[in-house]
Amino acid sequence: MNKHGIHARGKHKFRVTSTDSKLNLPIAPNILDRNYSHAAPNYARVGDFTYIATDEGWMFLAVVIDLFSRKVIGWSMRLDMHCDLVKAALETVLKRALKRQ
């Protein structure tokens, strides 16, 4: 590593900033009710949102997963937590579905 000038990144203090759950906004119904096993593809899809530390800073990742195959069927990454991140992930799912038709 020294020969090539490569070194490990040191740990930094990390403080999680999460969603403000004290807002009086409507909550979506839990229609899956923890039933994550389905007998057919494209019946139920779920999304997840996370952040990843990179050398350039934090990147935000949104994914859409098909519960039958457990495969990621759409994703998007951005440098900021904007609603366009999630919209882009959903758009990749739609584009893939249209290509199959």
C-alpha positions, 0 to 999 in steps of 0.5 A: 500500500505504501509503495502505491500511496494507498492508505485506509480511511480513518473513522470519523464521528458520524451523526445520523440525521433521520426523518422528522417523524413528529409531523402531522402528515398522513401515514400510508397504510401497511398493506403488506403487513410483513407478508414478504413472500409472494407467489408471482413476480411483479405482485409486490415491490418495495423500496429502500433508501440509504446513504453511502460514504464515498471519498467525495462525500455522502451519496444517497441511494434509492432502490426498488425491489421485487419481493418475489425474486428479491432482485433490485429492479430499479435504482438511482443515486444522487449527492442530495436527498431530493425527491427526484432520487426516488422518482428516478428509481421508479422511472428505471422500473417503468423503463425496464417494464416498457422494454419487455413489452 
